[in-house]
Amino acid sequence: MELYTWNTPNGQKPMLMLEEIGAEYTIVPIDITAGAQDEAAFRQINPNGKIPAMRDSDLVIFESGAILLHLAERSGRFLPEDPSARMTALSWSFWQVGGLGPMAGQWGHFTRREERNPYAEKRYLDETLRLFGVLEQALDGKDWLAGGSYSIADMMAWPWVSGIFDIFAANGDKWAEDYPVVNRWCEAIATREATIRALEKLKRAVED
């Protein structure tokens, strides 16, 4: 397997899964800061020009959610067999793709611009914080989003939550303190051996 990726929240998701299942794979860094995602060779793999993407034998897969779903079905792990728990895991996975990622990503985009847009910054921050509140309630009284076991839903959401919490901390903002349950969940994922390996491998790959 070849994983085309970069060290971003979306780029981290497949790494978490690949390390959890002990897969053999090669990282192909796509330097999005230099526009590598727009090169013709990568567009043959993902016509949308976004990371991550994966080649698994004759299969070419793009979109992080599709990659994690493929790996879960391929390995038979991290997607519950129980229909109710399975739908819960998929619901939270799509929640991340359709809500948390886009909202948090837009907030990050507007706060990095030299020309500030207070309306856009507030709009996307407010929605990101609302979604953190949804996550806080969902995790209250349980360890993982799908209930009793760690799943692709947790792997999908964690890089975004962890990344935004890191930005809050770097900026001296205290918003993350309002979500103690989410912080506990974040720490549980951050200290998993597979998570540590995944982030270290990805960091080395993009720095080489």
N, C-alpha and C positions, 0 to 999 in steps of 0.2 A: 504494500500500500504506500502511496505517496500522498502526503498532506501538504497542500499549498496554503500557506498561512503567514501571518505576521502577529506581532505581540500586541494584540488588541483584545477587548473582551470577547468579541465574536471569534477571533482567532484562537483564543485560549480554550474555548469549549470542547472542540474535538480532541485536543491534547489531554484534557482531563479524562475523557472516556477511553482513549487509546491506552493511557497508562493504567487505568483501572482494570482493563481487560487483559493487560499484558500483551498487547499486539506488537508485531514487528512492523515497523513503518519507517519511512524516510521523510524528513521535513524538507520541503522546498520553500525557502523564504521568498515571499513576494513583497518587495519593499514598496509599500504604498506611499511612503514619503517621497519616493523618487518616481512615482507614476508607473511602477512595474505592472500594476493591475490593468493598465490600458494597453499593454503590449500585445501584439497579435497572437503570440504563442499562448499567453494565459487566456485570452479571449476564446481560444479554441476549447479551453477547459470550462470556463465559465463565461458565457456570452454577456452576462450582466456586469462583468469586470469587478467583482467584489470577492474578498477573501472571507471565509475559507472555502476551499474546494478540495476534492479528494478523487484520486484514481485508485480503484480497487479491482485489479485484473482488468476485465473489459468494461467495468462500470465506471462512469464518471458522474460524480455527485457534487452539486453545489447547494449552498444554503446550510448554515450550521445545524438547524433543526433536522434537516433531511439526513445530514451526515450522522448525527447522533442516533436517529431512529434506525438508520441502516446498520450501524455498529451494534445497537442493542439487539436487533433481530438476528444479525450475523452471529453474535456471541451468545445469545440467549440470556443476557444479563442486563440489569439496571432498567428494565421495563417490566413491571409486574404482570404476571399471568392472569391474576384475578381481574375480571372485566371492569369492576368498579375502580379498583386501584389503578389499573392501566389507563382508564379514561381520565382519572384525576391527574396522573403524571403527564398525559398528553395535553390536558387542558392548561396546566401550568406552563408547559413548554410553549404552547401557542400564546399564552398570556405574555410571556417574556418577549417573544418575537414580535407580537403585535402592539405591545404597550411599553414595557419597561425599557427595552433596548432603544426604540425610536425616541421616546421622550427624554431619557437620560442622555442619549447621543446628541439630540438637538440642544439640550441645555449646555452640554460641554462645548458644542460648536459655537454657540453664541457668546459664551463667556470667554472664549479664546480670541475673538475678533478684536482688532484694534478699534474699530468703529462699534461702540457699544449700542445695544438695543434693549433698553430696560424692559419694555413690554414683552419681547420674546424671551428674555432671560427669566422674568417672573413667571410667565405662562408655563414654560417647560420645567422650571424648578418646582412650581406648585404641583404640577401633575406627577413629577417624579416622586415628590414627597408623599403625595396621595397614594401612589402605587406602593411605596415602602410601607405605608399604613395598612394597605391590603395584605401585604406579605406578613406584617407583624401579627395580624389577626389570624391568618391562615396557619402560621407556625405555632401559635400559642397552644401549648399542651401536647405538641408532637415534635419529633426530631426532624422529620423530613417532609417535603411537600406532598408526596404521595402517601404519607402515613408511616407505615412501619419500616420502610427500607429506603436507603439512598437510591436515587434514580436519575434518569436523564433530566428530569425537571429541575433538580437541584443543580446539576452541572450547567444547565442552560442559564439559570438566573444568577448563580454565584459570581461569575466574572464581572457582570455589570454592577451588582450591589457592592462587591468588594472594591471595584475600581472607583465608583462614585464616593464611597466612604473614604477612600484614600485621598480623593480630591478635597473633600470636606476638611479632612485633617490637615492637609497641606495648606489650605487657605485659612485655617484657624476657625472654621465654622463648626458649630456644635450640633447640627441637625441630626447626625448619626446617633447621638446620645438618646434621642427620643424613641429609639427602636431597640430595646434591650434583647428582645427575643430574636430579632434578625441578627443582631451582633453575636449572640450565642451560636446561632446557626452558621454564620460566616466563619467563626473561629473553628467550629467543628470540621468544616470543609477545608479550610486553609491548612489545618494540621494533619490532614490525611496524607499518607506517604505518597500516594499517586498524584495528589495535587502538587506536592513539593517537587516531585520528579518532573512533572509536566511543565511547571513554570521555569524550572532550572534549564531543562532541555530547550525550551522555546527561547529563553533569554540568550543562551549560548548560540543558538542557530541564527538569530537575527543580528548578533554582534560579530559573527565570524565574517 
